[in-house]
Amino acid sequence: MGETILKDPLHWLGWIISTVVIIGVFHVFDVHLHTKWFHPVVLFMTIVFVDYIKHKVGLQ
């Protein structure tokens, strides 16, 4: 299974989209994980939202 995931371009596209969205959201809201306790919650919610969208459009 690991070999299939590593060679799947949609898997990599999904990771790139996730990374860009997370960095973008944190940049826009000026979020730094070391400053407030709720920032990890923001990170988790962002990841869940992006993964949901990726599943809906077939990237994951």
C-alpha positions as CSV (number, residue, x, y, z in Angstrom):
1,M,0.0,0.0,0.0
2,G,2.8,2.5,0.9
3,E,4.3,2.1,-2.6
4,T,0.9,2.9,-4.2
5,I,0.5,6.1,-2.1
6,L,4.0,7.3,-2.8
7,K,3.5,7.0,-6.6
8,D,0.0,8.5,-6.6
9,P,0.2,12.1,-8.0
10,L,-3.3,12.9,-6.5
11,H,-1.9,12.0,-3.0
12,W,1.0,14.5,-3.5
13,L,-1.3,17.2,-4.9
14,G,-3.5,16.8,-1.8
15,W,-0.5,17.2,0.5
16,I,0.6,20.3,-1.4
17,I,-2.9,21.8,-1.2
18,S,-3.1,21.0,2.6
19,T,0.3,22.6,3.3
20,V,-0.5,25.8,1.3
21,V,-3.9,26.2,2.9
22,I,-2.6,25.6,6.4
23,I,0.3,28.1,5.9
24,G,-2.1,30.6,4.3
25,V,-4.7,30.4,7.1
26,F,-2.0,30.8,9.7
27,H,-0.4,33.7,7.9
28,V,-3.7,35.5,7.3
29,F,-4.8,35.1,11.0
30,D,-1.2,35.7,12.3
31,V,-1.4,32.4,14.2
32,H,1.7,31.1,16.0
33,L,1.5,27.8,17.8
34,H,3.7,28.9,20.7
35,T,1.6,31.9,21.7
36,K,-1.9,30.7,22.6
37,W,-3.4,27.4,23.7
38,F,-6.2,27.5,21.1
39,H,-3.9,27.7,18.1
40,P,-3.4,23.9,18.0
41,V,-7.2,23.7,17.8
42,V,-7.2,26.1,14.8
43,L,-4.5,23.9,13.2
44,F,-6.6,20.8,13.8
45,M,-9.8,22.4,12.5
46,T,-8.0,23.6,9.4
47,I,-6.6,20.1,8.7
48,V,-10.0,18.5,9.1
49,F,-11.7,21.1,6.8
50,V,-9.0,20.7,4.1
51,D,-9.2,16.9,4.3
52,Y,-13.0,17.0,4.0
53,I,-12.8,19.1,0.9
54,K,-10.0,16.9,-0.6
55,H,-12.2,13.8,0.0
56,K,-15.2,15.5,-1.7
57,V,-13.2,16.4,-4.8
58,G,-11.4,13.1,-5.0
59,L,-7.8,14.1,-4.1
60,Q,-7.6,11.7,-1.2
